[in-house]
Amino acid sequence: MGGAPISAPSWSPILGLTMSLHVSIRVGLLLCCLAFVAAACTPTGDTTTTTTNDVTTTESLGQGGPTAQDPYRWTWTIDVPGSPTGVTTDEVRGLLWVTTDEGDLLRVASVDTATPSVETVASGLVRPRGVATDGSTVFVSELGDLPCPGLRCKGDDVDGATDPYRGELQILRESNGRVTAFPINADDSLGVPATVVDGLPVANTDHGVNGLVVSDGNLLVSIGHVDLLLFGFHSMLEILNADLLGTERELFPDDDMSDVHAKADMLGTIQRIDLATGAIEVVARGLRNVYDIDVDDRGSLWGADNDGFALGSWRRDELLRIADGDDYGFPIDGTAPPFSQRTTAGVWALTGDAGGPSGLEVVEGPSGRPGVMLAMAGRIGYVDLELVDGVYTTMREPVYQVIATLSGYPSAIAAFGGDAVVVADYATGSLSMLSWDSS
């Protein structure tokens, strides 16, 4: 199995033990985390505006290429100019819209053929992430300018920062994330972009203004929480002092961080933007870092939170069905109780082969039942759902399986045509279609 249910009735003594163990080994874990420096990911790609793509079909993938479990199959793979960070389906036009880390918005046509075509239709975006459309407008989330020379911007990438904590603090203080809207013209070209909302907080290039989805006239936006700053103000090693902010008190998370960023209260939240009025309200909070979100046919919002330290216990990768008013407790609470803030449990703890989710899409799978498809490092997973009291949840004995593998690191996933998804692979700079036979 790839996980374990974490609804309130099913908390196990093992999870309690996990919390106790975290207390006893916290210093050691902190030392390991602080000693670890992730390799910089600086993707490069062809930046020509129009690309005639080399298409790789399942017949020519060969040894070491992607694999798929029956009845799934890889239909095609194409290279794109850049490193894709988001993908969405335009059901009105039968197109895909794709964002790249290099700042481009791509339009992919002929998706249901063996030879899709890619064209760059907008450039100059600043670290774009998620993309969504309502059929008349394309919405893009952007991290905006950050104080790092390359595409990757974490605490240890900030020029002049004396340590990664001060680096992340500087990123957050200077951040100005935003959502941009491009009207779609009659000829499928894009009109003059407009800013939907700006001034959004960004902790680093992994924890920022993330996935988007349009539902019932609203745009839902996921915003990540802090990363290293969780340790910064509460580290047993006391690497940071309160004088970082010119004050004698701790600021986070016991107090708000409004003197660091005016919209710091949006960290770790899902925000709802009324597209008619522009009004913004919080849907849920206490999330660590949900990258992609989707809405099922009953109107429920789904996301997958990424794992990491919380102050109470380890925060596991969790599959979430998110409702108005939910509080998932981060940064105070992890996955294991007791809780001081968390009010809502996840529906499934993603472990092992289900860990490290990025892209997420609710689809009707080959069985005819709905499920959540997850894009993770080197693989695509599937979690079966069932309808209980009018809402979808994981099955009592959840059926999780790795349905496909691929060579890179998928960043996003989008359903296409009812019997396929398109997977955006950041590491290889490619798009791939994974299809199946409908029941």
Order of alpha helices (4+ residues) and beta strands (2+ residues): beta-alpha-beta-beta-beta-beta-beta-beta-beta-beta-beta-beta-alpha-beta-beta-beta-beta-alpha-beta-beta-beta-beta-beta-beta-beta-beta-beta-beta-beta-beta-beta-beta-beta-beta
